[in-house]
């Protein structure tokens, strides 16, 4: 993760991919388990 990648992200999903990895990765799954259900748009 670097500032240039974050700067070039086009949407929130890309920011999450940069910080936590793609959907289905262990790090991303752990993050998504921690967020409130009202913010979990993957339903």
Order of alpha helices (4+ residues) and beta strands (2+ residues): alpha-alpha-alpha
